Amino acid sequence: MPLPLFYVMELDKFEFEIRDILLEAFGKQDSLTREHLLELFDYDEPMAAAIVGVLSSDGLVAEVGLSEQNYLPVLLVKKPTVAAFLQNGGYTRQFELAQENAQLVSVPDKQPQQAPILFQPKEEEPQEEITFNGLQQHETPQFAIEDYRSVPDAKPDDLQQLNAVLQKENKQYRQTLRERDEEIKSLNLKLKQQEYLKLLWWLAGALLLVIILLSYKLHVKIHQSL
């Protein structure tokens, strides 16, 4: 999955490592229960749901048994692409590649003599290609940057076009982050509403119990007076 440069600045490596830790937690199992997920995240259910949402949107896991009462599914199922994804470095490797890209893009205004060719695959015997998020195993996990950097005689016009692409991707991913923040806020609000509703039910039950006790005492007094 391609990572834009602003992602490197706004997210630290730890957040990407958490995703890999969750994928590695499957081990040889094909699924994790809700309780296991909560234990991994110290029972911070909104945070766990946010990480699970990222893995699900990237096509690495499937959520089974979602309900309005819980943020997490009853069962989180690992997809076959996870093993190959982790072997290629997982999210941590993607973060490191994005940092390398950030350093390469920050070049002086003068035209470079030759731009480096990144991750040029070696000629080898045909083998099965593993696809993840539309990219094959031997493709560099980048977006439009690759087309410009792999050309040795890159010109200033090319860098301007690259800058335009980066700005567009920047806006798109900022919008994605804002949407994710709104989703987390909405989940927190729903949790608070559920807590308030439980409190109201408890108060209503307590009030009903008091009314029943008072009615019983009044009935006893009336019976004794007769």
Buried (B, 14 or more C-beta within 10 A) or exposed (E): BBBBBBBBEEBEEEBBBBBBBBBEBBEEEEBBBBEBBBEBBEEEBBBBBBBBBBBBEBBBBBBEEEEEEBBBBBBBBBBEBBEEBBEBBBBBBBBBBBBEBBEBBEEEEEEEEEBEEBEEEEEEEEEEEBEBEEBEBBBBBBBBBBEBBBEEEBEEEBBEBBEEBBEEBBEEBBEEBEEBEEBBEEBEEBBEEEEEEEEEEEEEEEEEEEEEEEEEEEEEEEEEEE
